[in-house]
Amino acid sequence: REVILDCQVNRQPKTKPTWYRNEKELIINDNIEIIQTEDNHIQLKIRKTSIDDHAEYTLNVENLRGHAFIDVLSDRVRFTQKLFDTVIKVGNPIVLECKLSKPDTPITWKCDDQPLD
C-alpha cells in the first residue's frame, strides 16, 4: 500500500527539506518520493510499504521540525495444511513439510527448542 506523510509549513522554505527515518537521512529511491507543493505542503510518499518501513519519520525545514510514526501491519501468516505428529525410528531420515498462506515466509524447524540444520 501507498503511504503519504503530509506536512504543511507556514511559508515556502528557502532550503531543501530533509526527511529522516529513525534519525537517519532518508535516501530517495524508486519507492520513495519527496513532493513539495506551491501551497506549502511537503510530502513524503512511500509507494509500496513493507514491514521494513515501520519507523519514525522526521521532516527538517529551516529550523522547523515535525515527525510522524508509521506502524506497518502485515497480514497474518497461516498454515494452509494441518501439521501432524510423526513417529520415526532413531537414525531414519524424515521429511518435514508445511504449507503457509505466504509461501516466501522464512521458517525455522526446531526440536527441543533448538533449530534443526
N, C-alpha and C positions, 0 to 999 in steps of 0.2 A: 504494500500500500504506500501511497504517497503521503508525505507529511510536509506541511509548510508552517514554519515559525515566522510570525509577523511581528515586527516592532515598529511603532510609529515614533518618530523623533519630532521635536518642535521646530526644526529648521533643516535645510539641506546641509549635510556635513561637507566640510571643505576637504577633509581627508578621507581616505578609503576606509570603509567599515571593515572590521575584522571579526569573524566568528571563531569561537573556541569550542572544542569538545573536551570536557573534563580538563579544562585549563591548558590544553594544547591547541595551538593554532590549527584550524580546520584546513585540510588540503582539498582544493576543488578538484573534482574528477567527473567522469561521465554520469555519476549518480547524484552528485551534489552541485547545486547551483545557488549563487547569491544574486538576488534581484533587488535593484534599487529603483523605486518609482518616483515620479515627479511630485507626488503628494506626500513626500517624506516618509514613506514606508520602506523598511529594509527587511527583506525576507530571506530565509534560509529554506531551500527546497531540497528534500531528500526524496528522490524518485521512487526507489524501491527499498523500503525499510526492511531490516533484518534484526535479529536478536542482538547483533553487534552494535546497533545504533542506540541501544539503551545507554543514556548518558545525560549529563548536564551540559547544556549548550549556553554559551555566553556571547553577547554582542558587545564589542567595544567601539565607540564612535566618539572622537574628540572629547575626552573627559566624561563621557556618558557610558553607563554600563547597565545592561539588562541581562537577565538569564531566564531560562526555562528548562524543564526536565522532561525528557522523552522516556516513557516507560513502554517498551515494546513487548507485547504479549504474543506468544506463538501458539498455534493450535496444538492441542494435546496429542501426543503420540499414543496410539492404542495398539494392542495386539490384535491382529486380524485372524489369527489362528490360535486356538486354545493350546496351552502347554500341558504336557502330561509327565508324571513321574516315570522314570525309566530305571530298570534294574539290569546291570550287566555284571559279568564275571571280571574279577581283578585281572588286569593285563589285556583285556579285549578292547579293541577300539570302539568308539561311539561317534556318531554324527549327530550334533545338536542343531536344530533349526528353529527359527522363529520368524514370523511374518508380521511386519509393522505397517501401520497406516501411512507412515512416511518412510519409504524404503531406504533413503540415504541417511537415516538417523544412526549415528555411531552407537554401538552396543558393546558391553563387556560381559562375557560369561565368567561366572565365579563359582568356586567350590570352597565351602567353609569360609566364605567371605574373602577369598583370595582370588585374584584374576587368573584365568587359565591362559596358557600360551597358545 
